[in-house]
Amino acid sequence: MVLGISIALILASLLMILLVLMHKGKGGGLSDMFGGGFSSNFGGSSVVERNLDRLTVITGVIWLVCIVALGLLLRP
């Protein structure tokens, strides 16, 4: 059970990193360094941004649940 939660935590962490980097930057961050011009032309839709926000929040909740579950299971 601990192994399954650990794998879910690793996958959620990687997905969280990817989703945060995909967000449209407010200027001068990592998103500008990784193609800010491309994302400003094609990622400006409010529906896309809203769905990306929802997916990021859901992934964050899954990540938090995995952290708490591992903390409770591995407690001495």
N, C-alpha and C positions, 0 to 999 in steps of 0.2 A: 504494500500500500504506500509506503514511504517512497519507493522508487517511482511509482506512477505519479505521485504528487510532485516529485522532483522533476520529472520529465515535463509535466504540465507547466511547472514554474519556469523552466528553461525556455519552453516554446512561447509562453506568455511574455517573457522578458524580451526575447528576440522580436516578437511581433510588436511589442510596445515601442521598442527602439525604431523600428521601421515606420510605424504609424506617426510617431512624433516628428520624425524627419520629413514625412510627407506633408505635414501641415504647411499652409501658406504662411510665410514669414511676415512679420510686421516691419521688417527692414533690418539688414545688416547681420543676419545670423547664419547658421549652417544651411538653412534652406536656400539662401541666396548663393552660397558657395556651390551648392549642388544643383545648379540650373534654375535660378530664381526667375529668369526671363521666360523660360518655358512654362513654369508653373503659373506665372501671372497671366499668360495668354490662354491656357487651357484649363487651369484649376480655379477659375474665378467664380464658378457657379455656386450659389448659396446652398443648393440641394446637395451637391457633392461635399461641400465643406461641413454641412450639418451631419451627413451620414458618416463622414470621417471622424467627426467629434463623437458621435454615438459609439462607433466601433472602438475608438480610443478609450472611452469611459468604460465600456464593457470589458475590454482587455485589462484595464487597470483594476477593475473589481475582481476579475478572475485571478490576477496576480496577487492582490491583497489576500484573497481567500486562501490561496496556496501558501503564502507566507505564514498566515495564522495557523493553518492546519499543520504545517511542518513544525511550527513552534510548539504546538500542543502535543504532537506525536513524539517529538524528540526531547521533550522535557524530562530531566532526570527524576 
